[in-house]
Amino acid sequence: YADMRIRTKRLQIPHPRMFEREFVVRPLLEVL
């Protein structure tokens, strides 16, 4: 799944600004 990407009018995965979102970054840092 590492290279899997989805892009439609309403959805983009991975989100281009996901690392600017604390609710994404904080749990990731806890795992690392």
PDBQT receptor file of N, H, CA, C and O in Angstrom, charges set to zero:
ATOM      1  N   TYR A   1       0.797  -1.208   0.000  1.00  0.00    +0.000 N 
ATOM      2  CA  TYR A   1       0.000   0.000   0.000  1.00  0.00    +0.000 C 
ATOM      3  C   TYR A   1       0.837   1.268   0.000  1.00  0.00    +0.000 C 
ATOM      4  O   TYR A   1       0.283   2.364  -0.093  1.00  0.00    +0.000 OA
ATOM      5  N   ALA A   2       2.119   1.153   0.099  1.00  0.00    +0.000 N 
ATOM      6  H   ALA A   2       2.568   0.263   0.174  1.00  0.00    +0.000 HD
ATOM      7  CA  ALA A   2       2.983   2.325   0.224  1.00  0.00    +0.000 C 
ATOM      8  C   ALA A   2       2.868   3.268  -0.969  1.00  0.00    +0.000 C 
ATOM      9  O   ALA A   2       2.988   4.483  -0.814  1.00  0.00    +0.000 OA
ATOM     10  N   ASP A   3       2.641   2.724  -2.135  1.00  0.00    +0.000 N 
ATOM     11  H   ASP A   3       2.544   1.737  -2.260  1.00  0.00    +0.000 HD
ATOM     12  CA  ASP A   3       2.550   3.559  -3.335  1.00  0.00    +0.000 C 
ATOM     13  C   ASP A   3       1.109   3.844  -3.753  1.00  0.00    +0.000 C 
ATOM     14  O   ASP A   3       0.874   4.472  -4.785  1.00  0.00    +0.000 OA
ATOM     15  N   MET A   4       0.147   3.386  -2.958  1.00  0.00    +0.000 N 
ATOM     16  H   MET A   4       0.337   2.876  -2.120  1.00  0.00    +0.000 HD
ATOM     17  CA  MET A   4      -1.256   3.564  -3.311  1.00  0.00    +0.000 C 
ATOM     18  C   MET A   4      -1.686   5.015  -3.118  1.00  0.00    +0.000 C 
ATOM     19  O   MET A   4      -1.427   5.615  -2.074  1.00  0.00    +0.000 OA
ATOM     20  N   ARG A   5      -2.331   5.562  -4.113  1.00  0.00    +0.000 N 
ATOM     21  H   ARG A   5      -2.541   5.075  -4.961  1.00  0.00    +0.000 HD
ATOM     22  CA  ARG A   5      -2.822   6.942  -4.054  1.00  0.00    +0.000 C 
ATOM     23  C   ARG A   5      -4.215   6.991  -4.662  1.00  0.00    +0.000 C 
ATOM     24  O   ARG A   5      -4.519   6.286  -5.625  1.00  0.00    +0.000 OA
ATOM     25  N   ILE A   6      -5.058   7.842  -4.076  1.00  0.00    +0.000 N 
ATOM     26  H   ILE A   6      -4.812   8.415  -3.294  1.00  0.00    +0.000 HD
ATOM     27  CA  ILE A   6      -6.413   8.053  -4.574  1.00  0.00    +0.000 C 
ATOM     28  C   ILE A   6      -6.601   9.545  -4.752  1.00  0.00    +0.000 C 
ATOM     29  O   ILE A   6      -6.259  10.333  -3.871  1.00  0.00    +0.000 OA
ATOM     30  N   ARG A   7      -7.140   9.927  -5.883  1.00  0.00    +0.000 N 
ATOM     31  H   ARG A   7      -7.418   9.287  -6.599  1.00  0.00    +0.000 HD
ATOM     32  CA  ARG A   7      -7.412  11.347  -6.109  1.00  0.00    +0.000 C 
ATOM     33  C   ARG A   7      -8.691  11.488  -6.919  1.00  0.00    +0.000 C 
ATOM     34  O   ARG A   7      -8.766  11.092  -8.082  1.00  0.00    +0.000 OA
ATOM     35  N   THR A   8      -9.691  12.062  -6.269  1.00  0.00    +0.000 N 
ATOM     36  H   THR A   8      -9.630  12.383  -5.324  1.00  0.00    +0.000 HD
ATOM     37  CA  THR A   8     -10.952  12.379  -6.923  1.00  0.00    +0.000 C 
ATOM     38  C   THR A   8     -11.259  13.842  -6.632  1.00  0.00    +0.000 C 
ATOM     39  O   THR A   8     -10.463  14.527  -5.989  1.00  0.00    +0.000 OA
ATOM     40  N   LYS A   9     -12.405  14.326  -7.097  1.00  0.00    +0.000 N 
ATOM     41  H   LYS A   9     -13.052  13.770  -7.619  1.00  0.00    +0.000 HD
ATOM     42  CA  LYS A   9     -12.784  15.712  -6.811  1.00  0.00    +0.000 C 
ATOM     43  C   LYS A   9     -12.943  15.957  -5.313  1.00  0.00    +0.000 C 
ATOM     44  O   LYS A   9     -12.641  17.045  -4.824  1.00  0.00    +0.000 OA
ATOM     45  N   ARG A  10     -13.417  14.946  -4.587  1.00  0.00    +0.000 N 
ATOM     46  H   ARG A  10     -13.663  14.062  -4.984  1.00  0.00    +0.000 HD
ATOM     47  CA  ARG A  10     -13.736  15.123  -3.174  1.00  0.00    +0.000 C 
ATOM     48  C   ARG A  10     -12.762  14.452  -2.218  1.00  0.00    +0.000 C 
ATOM     49  O   ARG A  10     -12.832  14.686  -1.011  1.00  0.00    +0.000 OA
ATOM     50  N   LEU A  11     -11.862  13.631  -2.719  1.00  0.00    +0.000 N 
ATOM     51  H   LEU A  11     -11.805  13.441  -3.699  1.00  0.00    +0.000 HD
ATOM     52  CA  LEU A  11     -11.007  12.851  -1.834  1.00  0.00    +0.000 C 
ATOM     53  C   LEU A  11      -9.604  12.750  -2.404  1.00  0.00    +0.000 C 
ATOM     54  O   LEU A  11      -9.415  12.498  -3.594  1.00  0.00    +0.000 OA
ATOM     55  N   GLN A  12      -8.627  12.951  -1.535  1.00  0.00    +0.000 N 
ATOM     56  H   GLN A  12      -8.780  13.156  -0.568  1.00  0.00    +0.000 HD
ATOM     57  CA  GLN A  12      -7.234  12.763  -1.933  1.00  0.00    +0.000 C 
ATOM     58  C   GLN A  12      -6.513  12.045  -0.799  1.00  0.00    +0.000 C 
ATOM     59  O   GLN A  12      -6.438  12.543   0.325  1.00  0.00    +0.000 OA
ATOM     60  N   ILE A  13      -5.983  10.863  -1.116  1.00  0.00    +0.000 N 
ATOM     61  H   ILE A  13      -6.043  10.459  -2.028  1.00  0.00    +0.000 HD
ATOM     62  CA  ILE A  13      -5.261  10.044  -0.143  1.00  0.00    +0.000 C 
ATOM     63  C   ILE A  13      -3.914   9.689  -0.733  1.00  0.00    +0.000 C 
ATOM     64  O   ILE A  13      -3.870   9.146  -1.837  1.00  0.00    +0.000 OA
ATOM     65  N   PRO A  14      -2.830   9.963  -0.067  1.00  0.00    +0.000 N 
ATOM     66  CA  PRO A  14      -2.748  10.657   1.215  1.00  0.00    +0.000 C 
ATOM     67  C   PRO A  14      -3.048  12.148   1.050  1.00  0.00    +0.000 C 
ATOM     68  O   PRO A  14      -2.808  12.731  -0.007  1.00  0.00    +0.000 OA
ATOM     69  N   HIS A  15      -3.567  12.736   2.093  1.00  0.00    +0.000 N 
ATOM     70  H   HIS A  15      -3.762  12.262   2.951  1.00  0.00    +0.000 HD
ATOM     71  CA  HIS A  15      -3.898  14.163   2.060  1.00  0.00    +0.000 C 
ATOM     72  C   HIS A  15      -2.605  14.961   1.938  1.00  0.00    +0.000 C 
ATOM     73  O   HIS A  15      -1.646  14.673   2.654  1.00  0.00    +0.000 OA
ATOM     74  N   PRO A  16      -2.549  15.951   1.056  1.00  0.00    +0.000 N 
ATOM     75  CA  PRO A  16      -1.300  16.681   0.813  1.00  0.00    +0.000 C 
ATOM     76  C   PRO A  16      -0.778  17.460   2.026  1.00  0.00    +0.000 C 
ATOM     77  O   PRO A  16       0.419  17.733   2.114  1.00  0.00    +0.000 OA
ATOM     78  N   ARG A  17      -1.666  17.819   2.959  1.00  0.00    +0.000 N 
ATOM     79  H   ARG A  17      -2.638  17.597   2.887  1.00  0.00    +0.000 HD
ATOM     80  CA  ARG A  17      -1.215  18.583   4.124  1.00  0.00    +0.000 C 
ATOM     81  C   ARG A  17      -1.420  17.815   5.425  1.00  0.00    +0.000 C 
ATOM     82  O   ARG A  17      -1.593  18.422   6.482  1.00  0.00    +0.000 OA
ATOM     83  N   MET A  18      -1.403  16.495   5.357  1.00  0.00    +0.000 N 
ATOM     84  H   MET A  18      -1.263  16.002   4.499  1.00  0.00    +0.000 HD
ATOM     85  CA  MET A  18      -1.696  15.715   6.565  1.00  0.00    +0.000 C 
ATOM     86  C   MET A  18      -0.688  15.958   7.684  1.00  0.00    +0.000 C 
ATOM     87  O   MET A  18      -1.046  15.878   8.859  1.00  0.00    +0.000 OA
ATOM     88  N   PHE A  19       0.555  16.251   7.342  1.00  0.00    +0.000 N 
ATOM     89  H   PHE A  19       0.845  16.316   6.387  1.00  0.00    +0.000 HD
ATOM     90  CA  PHE A  19       1.556  16.460   8.388  1.00  0.00    +0.000 C 
ATOM     91  C   PHE A  19       1.465  17.837   9.024  1.00  0.00    +0.000 C 
ATOM     92  O   PHE A  19       2.229  18.146   9.939  1.00  0.00    +0.000 OA
ATOM     93  N   GLU A  20       0.552  18.659   8.556  1.00  0.00    +0.000 N 
ATOM     94  H   GLU A  20      -0.068  18.408   7.813  1.00  0.00    +0.000 HD
ATOM     95  CA  GLU A  20       0.276  19.948   9.189  1.00  0.00    +0.000 C 
ATOM     96  C   GLU A  20      -0.840  19.818  10.221  1.00  0.00    +0.000 C 
ATOM     97  O   GLU A  20      -1.143  20.781  10.926  1.00  0.00    +0.000 OA
ATOM     98  N   ARG A  21      -1.453  18.639  10.317  1.00  0.00    +0.000 N 
ATOM     99  H   ARG A  21      -1.206  17.857   9.744  1.00  0.00    +0.000 HD
ATOM    100  CA  ARG A  21      -2.586  18.402  11.204  1.00  0.00    +0.000 C 
ATOM    101  C   ARG A  21      -2.104  17.721  12.481  1.00  0.00    +0.000 C 
ATOM    102  O   ARG A  21      -1.540  16.628  12.435  1.00  0.00    +0.000 OA
ATOM    103  N   GLU A  22      -2.328  18.366  13.608  1.00  0.00    +0.000 N 
ATOM    104  H   GLU A  22      -2.786  19.254  13.645  1.00  0.00    +0.000 HD
ATOM    105  CA  GLU A  22      -1.864  17.800  14.878  1.00  0.00    +0.000 C 
ATOM    106  C   GLU A  22      -2.505  16.447  15.160  1.00  0.00    +0.000 C 
ATOM    107  O   GLU A  22      -1.854  15.566  15.721  1.00  0.00    +0.000 OA
ATOM    108  N   PHE A  23      -3.775  16.265  14.781  1.00  0.00    +0.000 N 
ATOM    109  H   PHE A  23      -4.304  16.981  14.325  1.00  0.00    +0.000 HD
ATOM    110  CA  PHE A  23      -4.442  14.991  15.044  1.00  0.00    +0.000 C 
ATOM    111  C   PHE A  23      -3.855  13.847  14.223  1.00  0.00    +0.000 C 
ATOM    112  O   PHE A  23      -4.156  12.683  14.490  1.00  0.00    +0.000 OA
ATOM    113  N   VAL A  24      -3.037  14.152  13.245  1.00  0.00    +0.000 N 
ATOM    114  H   VAL A  24      -2.793  15.097  13.028  1.00  0.00    +0.000 HD
ATOM    115  CA  VAL A  24      -2.317  13.129  12.484  1.00  0.00    +0.000 C 
ATOM    116  C   VAL A  24      -0.916  12.946  13.059  1.00  0.00    +0.000 C 
ATOM    117  O   VAL A  24      -0.460  11.819  13.255  1.00  0.00    +0.000 OA
ATOM    118  N   VAL A  25      -0.245  14.045  13.323  1.00  0.00    +0.000 N 
ATOM    119  H   VAL A  25      -0.616  14.960  13.163  1.00  0.00    +0.000 HD
ATOM    120  CA  VAL A  25       1.161  14.011  13.729  1.00  0.00    +0.000 C 
ATOM    121  C   VAL A  25       1.344  13.453  15.140  1.00  0.00    +0.000 C 
ATOM    122  O   VAL A  25       2.239  12.639  15.368  1.00  0.00    +0.000 OA
ATOM    123  N   ARG A  26       0.510  13.877  16.084  1.00  0.00    +0.000 N 
ATOM    124  H   ARG A  26      -0.217  14.537  15.898  1.00  0.00    +0.000 HD
ATOM    125  CA  ARG A  26       0.693  13.461  17.480  1.00  0.00    +0.000 C 
ATOM    126  C   ARG A  26       0.644  11.936  17.650  1.00  0.00    +0.000 C 
ATOM    127  O   ARG A  26       1.564  11.377  18.248  1.00  0.00    +0.000 OA
ATOM    128  N   PRO A  27      -0.380  11.245  17.156  1.00  0.00    +0.000 N 
ATOM    129  CA  PRO A  27      -0.377   9.782  17.299  1.00  0.00    +0.000 C 
ATOM    130  C   PRO A  27       0.791   9.113  16.571  1.00  0.00    +0.000 C 
ATOM    131  O   PRO A  27       1.334   8.113  17.041  1.00  0.00    +0.000 OA
ATOM    132  N   LEU A  28       1.166   9.665  15.440  1.00  0.00    +0.000 N 
ATOM    133  H   LEU A  28       0.725  10.477  15.058  1.00  0.00    +0.000 HD
ATOM    134  CA  LEU A  28       2.296   9.106  14.704  1.00  0.00    +0.000 C 
ATOM    135  C   LEU A  28       3.575   9.192  15.530  1.00  0.00    +0.000 C 
ATOM    136  O   LEU A  28       4.360   8.244  15.562  1.00  0.00    +0.000 OA
ATOM    137  N   LEU A  29       3.783  10.312  16.190  1.00  0.00    +0.000 N 
ATOM    138  H   LEU A  29       3.146  11.082  16.164  1.00  0.00    +0.000 HD
ATOM    139  CA  LEU A  29       4.972  10.478  17.030  1.00  0.00    +0.000 C 
ATOM    140  C   LEU A  29       4.959   9.529  18.221  1.00  0.00    +0.000 C 
ATOM    141  O   LEU A  29       6.017   9.080  18.662  1.00  0.00    +0.000 OA
ATOM    142  N   GLU A  30       3.788   9.220  18.743  1.00  0.00    +0.000 N 
ATOM    143  H   GLU A  30       2.929   9.585  18.385  1.00  0.00    +0.000 HD
ATOM    144  CA  GLU A  30       3.690   8.278  19.861  1.00  0.00    +0.000 C 
ATOM    145  C   GLU A  30       4.094   6.875  19.432  1.00  0.00    +0.000 C 
ATOM    146  O   GLU A  30       4.672   6.126  20.220  1.00  0.00    +0.000 OA
ATOM    147  N   VAL A  31       3.799   6.521  18.207  1.00  0.00    +0.000 N 
ATOM    148  H   VAL A  31       3.329   7.129  17.567  1.00  0.00    +0.000 HD
ATOM    149  CA  VAL A  31       4.139   5.190  17.697  1.00  0.00    +0.000 C 
ATOM    150  C   VAL A  31       5.632   5.092  17.409  1.00  0.00    +0.000 C 
ATOM    151  O   VAL A  31       6.256   4.058  17.649  1.00  0.00    +0.000 OA
ATOM    152  N   LEU A  32       6.188   6.165  16.902  1.00  0.00    +0.000 N 
ATOM    153  H   LEU A  32       5.681   7.005  16.707  1.00  0.00    +0.000 HD
ATOM    154  CA  LEU A  32       7.610   6.162  16.568  1.00  0.00    +0.000 C 
ATOM    155  C   LEU A  32       8.403   6.336  17.828  1.00  0.00    +0.000 C 
ATOM    156  O   LEU A  32       9.633   6.363  17.785  1.00  0.00    +0.000 OA
TER     157      LEU A  32
